[in-house]
C-alpha cells in the first residue's frame, strides 16, 4: 500500500562502563603496547582476560604478558566494511591466538584480498598511532614473516601509571519504523486537523490513536470514527524539570485528555491558562501550529468543567 | 504429583550506592552471588542452574547478560536463562527460578538481578524518538504523577500522605545497612519542603538512582534440610500482565495486580491479608504508591489505603509494616528492585533482617511491578514449610 509511511529510527546512547581490575589492566596495557592475558586455574592463558575462571568459577587475577605476534586460527572475509568497523577497506575478520596465549582474540586483518588469508598464517599487531586504552588501540593485524614471540608468557602485575578505569561504549540500533495501516490513516487525517480513531467490532470501544487491533479483544479494528476536536482533562501533572530535547519552558502541564467520543485518553500539554489553574474536568481543544503533525498543545474552550462521573473511567 | 516445596536458603545483596565505579557489572553481580552462597553454606558446584534478570536492554546497553555474566556466576556448563519484565523483573526472575525447583527440573538454583543505574540511561532509555509519534513530554515521574492525582481525587486522600510514606521509608532505611539512602538528618518537614518535580510528586517522594545487585539461592526440601540458617518457604507465587494502555485500564488499581494478589493468597490459603500477613515489601517508586498498592493488594478497601498509612499502621512498629527495609524509595537499582522486595520478605520470615526485623514475622509478601503498571509479580513466604 502506497499510503503506508516509514522512516528511519536511530536509537543511540553512549553507555559508560566501569572496567574493574582485570579489564582495566588489559585496556591500559593496550595503551602501552602491552597485551595482557590471565592464567586460569588449569594453566590456560585467556586473551582477552576475564575476571572469573570459566571452569571453576573462582576469581582469577594471575595476569601475564603475551606476544604481539600470533597465528590465525580461523577467518571470514568482510567485503563491505560497515560503520565503526576497524578498517574502511575490505578486510578479514580473524581469530588470532597470540604467541603465549591459549585462546584466540577477535580482530581485523588488513589483507589485499581473501586469497592472501589462510588459517595458520602468521600475523602481528599494528598499533594505532593514538591510543586511549580501548580495543581499537590495536588498529588491526597485518601479515608477519618474522620470528615467533615467546611461547611462555611473562608474569605481569597489571599495574601501570594512570590506569584507564572506565570507557564509553556507544550502542546504536538502526531501524526502519513503519507505523502501519491504522496509524498511517490516523496521521493522514491529522493533516486535515481531524482526529480519526477506530472502533473495536467486539467491545465497541474507540481507540485513538488506532492500533489496527483491540488490545483487550484481540480482533482487528477497521471502522473509522472521528472524535474530538474537543475533550476533557481527566488527570494531569505539573512538570517542573526540563525534558531532554524539548524546548518547553517549565513549569508546564502534562495532561491526559479524553477527546469527545474516544474511549481512552491521549497525552498532551495544556497551555493558554496559568499552570496552577489547570484542573481535572477542564474542557480543552487542540491548537495547531504550521508544519507540525500533531497539535502543539490544548487550550481551554471556556465551557463549564465536565462532571467527574463523565470521565472517571477515562483517566 | 504435588509440587516440590521451595525454600530460600541464601540471600546476598551489595551495599547499594549511587555509583560503583570500582567494579565491572560482572564484579557487581559476583558480590551479591558470593554473599548468597555464603549465607547458604554452598559452593558454586552446588548450583544446578542460574536465572538472571535485568532492566530493559537500553537502560544500560547490555543486550545479553546471560552471555556476558556466565563465568562471573559460575554458569559455565549449566543452564542459564534470562527473564524480561521491565521493573517487575526481579520478582518474576525469582518466580521462574522457584518454578524450576517446584517442578523438580533443578534442585538448587541461583537467581540474581542487578542494575548499574550510574552507567544507564533509565530516564530516557524508554523515551525513544519514534517517527510520526508525538514526542513524550515527561520522564518516568511524569508518566506516574497523573495517576497519583487520579488516586487523590478518587479517594479524597489528603496531600500530606505521600510525605508520610517517604519519611517512614527513609527512617526504615537507616536500620538497613544495604540501603542506598542513609539520611540521618531526615525530618518530616524536610520531606514536605522538597520541591515538586512532577506535581503532585515531590523530589523527596521519588526513588533514588542506585547501583546494586541481589541474589537468592532456592532449593528443595533436601537442600533446606542442609541449610545452616532457617530457610524461608514459598507458600505462593504468581505473575500477571496486561497491556500498557487499553480502554478501561485502571492505572490507580490495575486488574492484573488484583488478580495476581488473589492468586497468591489462594495458593497460600490467606483469606484476610491484613490480619494474616506480618510484613510487606512492596514496590513503591513514588511514595503515593504505598496507599495505592495497599488497596490493590487487598490490605484495605478501595479508597481506604491512605488511612492505614496516615494512622501509622504501615510503620515498623505498626500492625502491618510496609517496606521495613526502606523500600524502593531508599534503594533503586531498577533491574534488582523487585528481587530485593522478594529477598527482604524472605529475610523477615527467616528472622535474619537485622535491625529492621519485624518481631515474630512468620508470613511476608514480596511484590514487584513494572512497565506501564502492567507486569506484576508477587510471592508469599513463610517461616514454616507450606502445608500438604
Contacts between the chains, C-beta under 8 A, distances in Angstrom:
chain1	res1	chain2	res2	distance
A	5	B	131	7.8
A	5	B	132	6.2
A	7	B	131	3.7
A	7	B	132	6.9
A	8	B	131	7.4
A	9	B	128	7.1
A	9	B	129	7.2
A	9	B	130	6.2
A	9	B	131	5.8
A	11	B	58	6.5
A	11	B	128	5.5
A	13	B	58	6.5
A	13	B	61	6.3
A	13	B	121	4.8
A	13	B	124	7.8
A	13	B	125	6.9
A	15	B	60	6.4
A	15	B	61	3.7
A	15	B	119	6.1
A	15	B	120	7.5
A	15	B	121	7.4
A	16	B	118	7.6
A	16	B	119	4.7
A	17	B	24	7.3
A	17	B	25	7.8
A	17	B	119	6.0
A	18	B	20	6.8
A	18	B	21	4.8
A	18	B	22	7.0
A	18	B	23	6.3
A	18	B	24	6.0
A	18	B	116	7.5
A	18	B	119	6.7
A	19	B	24	5.9
A	20	B	22	7.6
A	20	B	23	5.1
A	20	B	24	3.4
A	20	B	26	6.7
A	20	B	27	4.4
A	21	B	27	7.9
A	22	B	24	8.0
A	23	B	24	6.1
A	50	B	71	5.7
A	51	B	24	6.8
A	51	B	26	5.4
A	51	B	27	6.3
A	51	B	30	7.5
A	51	B	71	7.6
A	51	B	72	6.4
A	52	B	26	7.0
A	52	B	30	6.9
A	52	B	71	4.5
A	52	B	72	4.9
A	52	B	74	7.6
A	53	B	71	7.1
A	54	B	70	7.8
A	54	B	71	4.6
A	54	B	76	4.8
A	55	B	76	6.7
A	56	B	44	7.4
A	57	B	44	4.0
A	57	B	71	7.0
A	57	B	73	7.7
A	57	B	74	3.3
A	57	B	76	7.3
A	58	B	44	7.9
A	59	B	30	7.6
A	165	B	21	6.7
A	166	B	21	6.6
A	169	B	61	7.0
A	171	B	58	7.5
A	171	B	61	4.2
A	171	B	63	8.0
A	177	B	130	6.2
A	177	B	131	4.9
A	177	B	132	7.7
A	179	B	131	7.5
A	179	B	132	5.1
A	179	B	133	7.9
A	183	B	132	6.9
A	187	B	132	5.7
A	203	B	247	7.3
A	205	B	247	3.7
A	205	B	248	7.3
A	206	B	247	7.7
A	207	B	247	6.8
A	214	B	246	8.0
A	215	B	243	4.1
A	215	B	245	7.5
A	215	B	246	4.5
A	216	B	243	7.2
A	216	B	246	5.1
A	216	B	247	7.2
A	216	B	248	7.4
A	234	B	150	7.6
A	235	B	146	4.1
A	235	B	147	7.1
A	235	B	149	5.0
A	235	B	150	4.4
A	235	B	153	7.3
A	236	B	146	5.5
A	236	B	149	6.6
A	237	B	138	7.3
A	237	B	141	7.8
A	237	B	142	6.0
A	237	B	145	3.4
A	237	B	146	5.1
A	237	B	148	7.8
A	237	B	149	6.4
A	237	B	198	4.5
A	237	B	199	5.8
A	237	B	200	6.9
A	237	B	201	7.2
A	238	B	196	6.8
A	238	B	198	7.1
A	238	B	199	3.7
A	239	B	137	7.1
A	239	B	138	5.1
A	239	B	142	5.6
A	239	B	197	8.0
A	239	B	198	5.7
A	240	B	195	6.7
A	240	B	196	5.7
A	240	B	197	5.6
A	240	B	198	7.0
A	240	B	199	6.8
A	241	B	139	7.5
A	241	B	197	5.5
A	241	B	198	7.6
A	243	B	136	7.8
A	243	B	137	6.4
A	243	B	138	6.0
A	243	B	139	6.7
A	243	B	142	7.8
A	244	B	123	7.8
A	244	B	124	5.7
A	244	B	127	7.8
A	245	B	129	7.6
A	245	B	135	7.5
A	246	B	135	6.4
A	246	B	137	6.9
A	248	B	137	7.5
A	251	B	199	7.7
A	252	B	137	7.9
A	254	B	137	4.8
A	254	B	138	4.9
A	254	B	142	5.3
A	254	B	145	7.9
A	254	B	146	7.3
A	254	B	198	7.7
A	255	B	146	7.2
A	256	B	146	5.5
A	263	B	247	3.9
A	263	B	248	7.6
A	264	B	245	6.3
A	264	B	246	6.9
A	264	B	247	4.7
A	264	B	248	7.8
A	264	B	249	7.2
A	267	B	134	7.5
A	267	B	136	7.8
A	267	B	137	6.7
A	268	B	134	7.5
A	268	B	137	7.7
A	269	B	137	5.8
A	280	B	149	7.2
A	280	B	150	7.9
A	280	B	153	5.9
A	293	B	132	6.8
A	293	B	134	8.0
A	294	B	134	4.3
A	308	B	153	7.4
A	312	B	154	7.4
A	313	B	248	6.7
A	315	B	146	7.4
A	315	B	147	7.5
A	315	B	150	4.3
A	315	B	251	6.8
A	315	B	252	7.4
